[in-house]
Amino acid sequence: MLKQPIPYQGSKRRLAPAIAQHFPAPVAVLYEPFAGSAAMTLYAAQHNLADRFVIGDALPELAELWREILRDPGAVADAYAERWSDPDSYLAVRESFNRTRNPFDLHYLLVRCVKNAVRFSARGDFSQAADRRRLGVHPDRLRAAVLEAHQLLAGRCEVRAGDWRRTSADAEPKDLVFLDPPYLGTTVGPDRRYAQQLAQRELVDGLADLQRRRVATLLTYDGHTGDGPLAATLPTTLGGKRLLLDAGPSAQGTLLGRHERTVESLYVFLDWRAPVDG
């Protein structure tokens, strides 16, 4: 399994092989506009499932961090090692990020914070606390992950910052868009956690636009843990196929001493794709 250069709660790294089974062939460009750790992009690059890649994210500093990984992986690894060397620096790094929006600060915060779970305040500041149980990934391991990502993507990947519909606006029927947006439970209600939220209506409108453009799309959007209900479902008018994937033990349940498994939905919209000539 590939190492993660940017650990991120909700990463599809473990589900990537199951999701990749539903890739159409061929794929000219794989778009991942809710990139985060870009787990699907890295898996697809490792297994030559697409010719080129577009990574997008609404958080500009995260997009810039990916640009740095592609441009100068050694500098990314050095910056992390410098911050990691002082285990008491977390709060200072968090304050620095909130003031300067330095992508290297964000990298350290994502690796070191509780459960690698991003949290932003209502005013847009990174607010997640440090995980007191660990110091984060050792710099040597992090460097290896960053270099591996660079080697897989350099020269065939473009990074974009902004709204997901804009960063995937040029996707064509020969391409594939993989969507891993914030789930509904983290977008509305008391557990909002991201710098920008995504209303379900906006997601549905974007999916309808991809349908009109006949762009193949895979979407992970809801699921449940234990015997809980599915968090949300999409309108059946969109069509497509809904599959349930076993995502393994629930991290939150484990922390609470419960043995629960997480099931996630994968929505497959391949019938939108125009026929491939030949």
N, C-alpha and C positions, 0 to 999 in steps of 0.2 A: 504494500500500500504506500502511495506517495506521502512524503512528509508534507506538512502544511507550513508554508512560509508565513501565513497570517492565520493563526487559529481563530475560529469564529464559531460561537454557539449557533447551532442550526445548520452548520456546514453539511453538504451532501456527500462528503468524502466516503462514508461507509456505504451509502446508497448508490454511489456513482456506477458500479458495475450493473446493478439492476436497472437503473434509469437508462444507461447506454444501450441496453438491449432493444430499446424502442427508438433509437436513432434511425431516421431514414438513410438510404444510401443512393447516391453519394450526397455529402454535405459540403458545399463550397465554403461557407462561412458559418461558424457557430457564434451566436450572440449570447452573452450572459449579462444582461443589463442590471441585475441585482447581484453583483459579483460577490461582495464580501470576500471570502477566501478563494473564490473562483475554482471551487473543487471540480465542477464538471468540465471547465475549460482545461484544467491540468490533466484530468483523466483522459479526455478526448485527445489532447495533444500527445500524451504518452502512448496511446493506442492508435494514433493516426486515423481518427474518426472524422476529421475535417481538414480542409486545406489551410484555412486561416481562421483567426479568432478575433472577436471584439469583446473586450471587457468593459462594462459600464457600471457606474455607481453614482447614486445621488449625493453621496458624501464626497465633496471635492478632495479632501485630504486623503481619503482612502484611494481614490483614483490616482492621486499623485504618488502615493506609496507604490502602487503597481507600476507606474511609469518608471520610478526609480529602480524597482526590481529588474525591469527590462533594460534600463540604461546603465546602471552601475550597481550590481548586486553586492560588490565588496563594500561600498559605502553604506548600504542598508545594513549589512551584517555588522560593520564596525560601529555604527550608531547604536544598534541594539546592545552590543556588548558593553559599550561605554555606560549606558543607562543601567544595565543589569548588574554591573560591578558594584553598585551601591544599593543593597536591598531596601534601604530606608528612603530611597529617593522617589517612591511612587507618587506621593502627594505633590512633591515639587514638579515632577514631570507632568502630572495632571494639570496643575496650575499653569505650567508653561504652555501646554497644548491649548488650553482654553483662552490663553492670551495671544498666542502667536499662530496657532493652527499648523504647527510643524508636523508633517507627516511621520517623521521619525519618532516623535513623541507619541503619536497615535499608535504606532506599531508596538512600542513597548507596553502601552496601556492595554492593548488588545491581548497581548500574550500573557500579561501578569494579572489582569483583573479577574474577579470572581467568575468562575465557569466560562471564561472567555466570552462573557455576555455583555455586549455593548449596552450602555444606558446613557441617555442624554436627558438633561433637565428641560423644563418648558422653555427656558431661554436659550437653549442650544448648547449648553456646556456639557462636556463629558462628566458624568457623575458617578460612575460605577466605582466601588471600592476595590482595594487590592485583595487578592486571595491570600489569606494568612497561612494557608496550609502548604504553600509552595512558593518558590521564587520565580517560576516561569521556566520556559524552555532554556536549557543550557545554551550559551552562545555558539558552541561548536555544532550542536544539532541544528540550531536555527540557521547558521551559516550554510550548512549542507542543504537545507530545505530551500533557502533563497537561491542558491546556485543552481539547484536542480530545476526550479521553476524558470529561472532565466534561460537555462539551456533548452528547455522545452519550448519556450514561447518567443524568444528573441528572434526578430526578423519576420515573424508571421503573426504578430498580435498587435492590435491597436487598442489603446485605452481611452475611454471617453468619460466625462463627468457630466451629470445632469439627469433630468427626468427620463425614465426608462423608455417612454415612447419616442423621445427625441433621439436617444442613443441607439435605438434599433430602427430608426425611421427608414433607412436604406436597405433593410433586409428584403430579399427577393425569394421567389418560390424555390430556388435551388439551395437556399440557406435553411438554417434551423435556429429558432429562438428558444432558449431554455430560461424559464422564469422561476425564480425562487424568491418571491416577494415576502415582505413581512406578513405573517399570518394575521387573520382578523383580530384575534385576541390580543395582539401586541400593537394594534392600530387604533382600536376604539376601547373605551372603558378605562379602568384604573391602572392597567399594566402597559401603558404606552412607554416605549423605550427608545425609539429611534429618533435621529435628528429630524427626519421627515416622515410623515405618515402616508399611508396609501388607503384611501377609501375604496371599498369594494366596487362602487359604481365606476370609479376611474379604471380599475383593473378590467372590469367587464367591457367597458368602452374600448380599451386598448386591444383586448382579445378580439372583439368584433372587427376592429381595423385590420388586425393580422389575418383574420378570416377573409375579409374583402380582398386583401393583397395576396391571398393564397400562400401564406408563409407557414410552413410546418412549425408547430409549437408544442413544447412539453412544459407542464406547469405543476409545481408542488405548492400546495396552498393550505391544506387543512389536514387534520388527523386527530388521533386520540391516544391517551395513555391509560393503561389498565382497562377498566370497563366504562370509561367516560365516553360521552358522545362525541361525534365529529364536531370540530369547532365551527365549521362553515361549509357550505356547498355552493357551487356555481349554478347559475340558471341552466336548465336543461336545453334551452333554446340554442345554446352554443354548440350543442352536439358533442362529438368527441367521445372518448372512452375513459372511464375512471377506474384506476387500479389501486389496490391497497398494498403497500410495501411495508415489510417488517423492518423497522429502524433500530431494533435491538433494545437493550435495557434503558429505561428512562433515567437520565442523570438526576433529575429532581427527585424521582422516587427513591433512588439509591441513597441520596443525601438524607432522606427522611426515614430510611430503614425499611422501605417497601420494595418488593420485587415485582416491578411492573415493566411491561414492554410498551414501546411506542409504535404505533402504526401510522404511516403517512400516506396521503393520497397523491397519486400521480395522474394528472389529466393529460391525455394523449390526443392531440389534434393533428393527425397526419393526413386526413382526408381533405384538408384544405389545400394541400400541396398540388400544384399543377403537374400533369404527367411529365416525366423526363423523356426527352427525345431519344429515340434509339433504344 
